[in-house]
Amino acid sequence: METRKLTGQEAGRLMRRATRFAVIAALILIVVKFAAWLMTDSVALLSSLIDSALDAFASLVNLLAIRQALVPPDREHRFGHGKAEPLAALAQSAFITGSAIFLLIEAARRLWQPQPTSQEGVGIAVMMFSIAVTVGLVAYQAHVVRRTSSLAITADSLHYKGDLLINVSIIVSLVLSGWFGVTLADPVFALGIAGYLIFTAWGILREALDMLMDRELPADERQAILDIVRREPAVLGVHDLRTRSAGQRRFVQMHLELDGAMSLKAAHDIADSVEAAVEAAFPAAEVIVHQDPFGIPDKPR
């Protein structure tokens, strides 16, 4: 069954709720992981604590950015405030990279001077609790991303999906270090986690830059727009389709080729019909249509 398209207000409510849940979950995990790190002295657990602290900061930034991105267009921002989302994603990628570098330094120090962990049972219990909280949050974020395609929520969700892998790897490292005496397992797993954080930061950075640089919408969405336009019988052709996105808003521009003998009023009505059809399929889209007489070459751009 096809999912109903959300209005801007409905998408905004889902996005705000997702960011609030993320901040609350991250704060809970910071408290329990900090206590567990003090008891275990595990650098892998420290890496998870750092990651949760960054998650809390990133989720708070997301909450503020999404609130700004959903502000309607005004006199100074006629295209809206949607690019607050990719700007928040850029900030997230920078902080994730910084935490990964700190973790690399700490893990390298532990490789040079290995130290045993203690009270591994406490650390394992905390990681199991963290996994349960994170699974619930990621499931809800996945639901919100499916309905809204929010870049900010997608970036936030990547953190918490990474947390799931991190938490599992920390359980393994605590078992190997505490129960089997493999002291190098703790810093080695921390190095792997740092590498994953850098990989995640790069993915977030790339998507944010795509939106800030006005990259075209995905090919399937562009094709869907063309299919909608060509279903209008009076449209003899379409060219110069240009698309971009800014947060939840999509911007679509195109030239319709119409019978040159028709009246201006008739051409205007056809353009309005095409705009309404595209906006019905993409509720957050702003569509601008230019009418060209069929058969007359357009000016080169």
Disulfide bonds with the S-S distance in Angstrom:
none
